[in-house]
Amino acid sequence: MANIHPTAIVDPKAKLGNNVSVGPYSIIEGNVEIGEGTEIGSHACIYDGARIGKNVKILQSAAVSNIPQDLKYAGEEAYFYVGDNTVIREFVTLHKGTVDTGYSKVGKNCLVMAYVHVAHDCIIGDNCIIANSVQVAGHVKIDDWAILGGGVLIHQFSTIGEHCMIAGGSQVSRDVPPYVMAGNLPIKYSGLNSVGLKRRGFTNEDISTIKDAYKLLFYSGLNTSDAKEKLISDFDNEYVTKIIEFLNISQRSLIKK
């Protein structure tokens, strides 16, 4: 059974799992599914299309699955997915997808801090930390284990690779490849996220190999296409393979050194 505060407004069509709690003055619309053990704080708004996992915490005044701020949105059915064990802090706004993809998503075990905005058609992976006031424009992809410092602004259609760390206040207008630190204005490559990689079990040998790959990519004088071909020919490493895969799917130009 769900524990619903008497001042909350919950559409009877909404599907709430066991041990869901809903705080004072919150609103939950009808086309909503919330997994067991999830906590909805006071004054939160959970709109049609929300698909919220188990043991999620959504704090006061957050808005999940609101309609996109996109002129092409015409009321089509769309969704916002929140993975298990994720924390959505106060005043976060999460907008569902448009006809382009039909959904937006924040993965499992993420921490999304206060005042973050995630726009339509975005995909944020698992185990990410998105610090206060980060603003994510439409069609952005952020891969697993990324960490974004406070106040980061991300341009639409940008991609941020796995295990990256982006310095607070940065403006991300180019794609950020995996495993790196990036920051400054304009944003640029600032070395490897070595501390984060070590914490997640990367060996010293793998970190050294990744570093060599980025020396080739950023310091060899080769253009990106030629550097990618040399990465393919010179490296036999699963993490360098992921860098190559990232280069293959990148829609925007890469950050510079």
C-alpha positions in Angstrom: 0.0 0.0 0.0 1.1 3.6 -0.7 1.2 6.2 2.0 -0.4 9.3 0.5 -0.7 12.5 2.5 -4.3 13.7 2.6 -3.5 17.0 0.9 -1.8 15.3 -2.1 -3.8 14.9 -5.3 -3.3 11.5 -6.9 -5.2 10.4 -10.0 -6.8 7.0 -9.4 -5.4 5.8 -12.7 -1.8 6.3 -11.5 0.0 3.0 -10.7 1.9 3.3 -7.3 4.0 0.3 -6.0 4.1 -0.9 -2.5 5.5 1.4 0.2 5.4 4.5 -2.1 5.1 7.7 0.0 3.6 10.9 -1.4 4.1 14.1 0.5 1.9 17.1 1.2 0.4 19.0 -1.7 2.0 16.9 -4.4 0.2 16.1 -7.6 0.4 12.8 -9.5 -1.3 12.6 -12.9 -3.0 9.5 -14.3 -0.5 8.1 -16.9 2.2 7.6 -14.2 4.0 4.5 -12.8 6.0 4.7 -9.6 8.0 1.7 -8.3 8.0 0.3 -4.8 9.7 2.2 -2.0 9.9 5.5 -3.9 9.4 8.7 -1.9 7.7 11.8 -3.4 8.3 14.9 -1.4 6.0 17.8 -0.8 4.7 20.0 -3.6 6.2 17.7 -6.3 4.5 17.4 -9.6 4.6 14.0 -11.4 3.1 14.5 -14.9 1.6 12.1 -17.4 4.3 9.9 -18.9 6.5 9.6 -15.8 7.9 6.1 -15.3 9.8 6.1 -12.0 11.7 3.1 -10.7 12.1 1.6 -7.3 13.5 3.4 -4.2 13.8 6.7 -6.0 13.7 9.9 -3.9 12.1 13.0 -5.4 12.3 16.0 -3.1 10.1 19.0 -2.7 8.8 21.0 -5.7 10.5 18.8 -8.3 8.7 18.3 -11.6 9.0 15.1 -13.5 7.8 14.5 -17.1 6.5 17.9 -17.8 5.8 18.9 -21.4 8.8 20.0 -23.4 9.8 23.6 -24.0 9.9 22.8 -27.7 7.6 24.3 -30.4 7.4 21.0 -32.3 5.8 19.2 -29.4 2.1 18.7 -30.3 0.8 16.8 -27.4 2.0 13.4 -28.6 2.4 10.6 -26.0 5.9 10.7 -24.5 7.7 9.6 -21.4 10.3 10.4 -18.8 12.1 7.4 -17.2 13.9 7.6 -13.8 16.0 4.6 -12.9 16.1 2.8 -9.6 17.8 4.4 -6.5 18.1 7.8 -8.1 17.8 11.0 -6.1 16.1 14.0 -7.6 16.6 17.0 -5.4 14.4 20.0 -4.9 13.2 22.2 -7.8 14.6 19.9 -10.5 12.7 20.0 -13.8 12.7 16.9 -16.0 11.0 17.2 -19.4 9.7 14.3 -21.4 10.5 13.6 -25.0 9.0 14.8 -28.3 8.1 13.0 -31.5 11.8 12.7 -32.3 12.5 10.0 -29.7 9.4 9.8 -27.5 11.2 9.9 -24.2 13.9 11.4 -21.9 15.7 9.4 -19.2 17.8 9.6 -16.1 19.4 6.2 -15.3 19.9 4.2 -12.1 21.9 5.4 -9.0 22.1 9.0 -10.1 22.2 12.1 -8.0 20.5 15.1 -9.7 21.0 18.1 -7.4 18.8 21.2 -6.9 17.6 23.4 -9.7 18.9 21.1 -12.5 17.0 21.2 -15.8 16.9 18.2 -18.2 15.2 19.1 -21.4 13.4 16.9 -24.0 14.9 13.9 -25.7 17.8 13.7 -23.3 19.5 10.5 -22.1 21.5 10.5 -18.9 23.2 7.2 -18.0 23.7 5.3 -14.7 25.7 6.4 -11.7 25.9 10.1 -12.9 26.2 13.1 -10.6 24.7 16.3 -11.9 25.5 19.2 -9.5 23.3 22.2 -8.7 21.9 24.3 -11.5 23.2 22.3 -14.4 21.2 23.1 -17.5 20.9 20.4 -20.1 19.4 21.4 -23.5 17.5 19.1 -25.7 18.8 15.9 -27.4 21.9 15.7 -25.1 23.4 12.3 -24.2 25.4 11.9 -21.0 27.0 8.5 -20.6 27.5 6.4 -17.4 29.5 7.7 -14.4 29.8 11.2 -15.7 30.2 14.0 -13.1 29.1 17.6 -13.9 30.0 20.4 -11.7 27.6 23.2 -10.6 26.2 25.6 -13.2 27.4 23.7 -16.3 25.5 24.6 -19.4 25.2 22.0 -22.1 24.4 22.9 -25.8 21.7 20.8 -27.5 22.8 17.6 -29.3 26.0 17.5 -27.3 27.4 14.1 -26.1 29.4 13.6 -22.9 31.3 10.3 -22.7 31.5 7.9 -19.8 33.6 8.6 -16.7 34.1 12.3 -17.6 34.3 15.1 -15.1 33.2 18.6 -16.3 34.3 21.6 -14.2 31.7 23.8 -12.6 30.6 26.8 -14.7 31.7 25.3 -18.0 29.8 25.8 -21.2 29.7 22.5 -23.1 29.3 23.4 -26.8 31.4 20.5 -28.2 31.4 16.7 -27.6 33.4 15.5 -24.6 35.0 12.1 -25.2 35.2 9.4 -22.4 37.5 9.4 -19.4 38.6 13.0 -19.5 38.4 16.1 -17.4 37.2 19.2 -19.2 36.6 22.8 -18.3 37.4 26.5 -18.8 35.8 29.0 -21.2 35.8 27.9 -24.0 35.7 24.3 -22.7 38.9 22.3 -23.4 40.6 19.0 -22.6 42.2 19.1 -19.2 43.7 15.7 -18.9 42.3 12.4 -17.7 39.8 11.9 -14.9 42.5 9.7 -13.3 41.3 9.8 -9.8 37.8 8.8 -10.8 39.1 6.0 -13.0 41.2 4.6 -10.2 38.2 4.7 -7.8 36.2 2.6 -10.4 38.8 -0.1 -10.7 40.8 0.9 -13.8 44.3 -0.4 -13.7 47.4 1.8 -13.9 48.2 0.1 -17.2 44.8 0.9 -18.6 45.0 4.5 -17.4 48.4 4.9 -19.0 47.1 3.4 -22.3 44.1 5.8 -22.3 46.5 8.7 -21.7 48.7 7.7 -24.6 45.6 7.5 -26.8 44.6 11.1 -25.9 48.2 12.3 -26.5 47.8 11.0 -30.1 44.3 12.5 -30.5 45.1 15.9 -29.1 48.8 16.5 -29.5 50.0 14.6 -32.6 49.0 17.3 -35.0 46.7 14.8 -36.9 43.1 15.8 -37.7 40.4 13.8 -35.9 39.8 11.4 -38.8 43.5 10.5 -39.2 44.0 10.3 -35.5 41.1 7.8 -35.3 42.6 5.6 -37.9 45.9 5.6 -36.0 44.1 4.7 -32.8 42.6 1.8 -34.6 45.9 0.6 -36.0 48.1 1.2 -32.9 46.0 0.2 -29.9 44.4 -3.0 -28.8 42.6 -2.0 -25.6 38.9 -2.1 -24.7 38.8 1.5 -23.4 40.5 2.9 -26.5 38.0 1.0 -28.5 35.3 2.9 -26.6 37.0 6.2 -27.5 37.0 5.1 -31.2 33.3 4.2 -30.9 32.6 7.7 -29.4 34.4 9.4 -32.3 32.3 7.4 -34.7 29.0 8.6 -33.2 30.0 12.2 -32.3 27.6 14.6 -34.0 29.5 17.8 -33.0 33.1 18.6 -33.1 35.3 17.5 -30.2 36.6 19.7 -27.4 40.1 21.0 -28.1 43.3 20.9 -26.0 
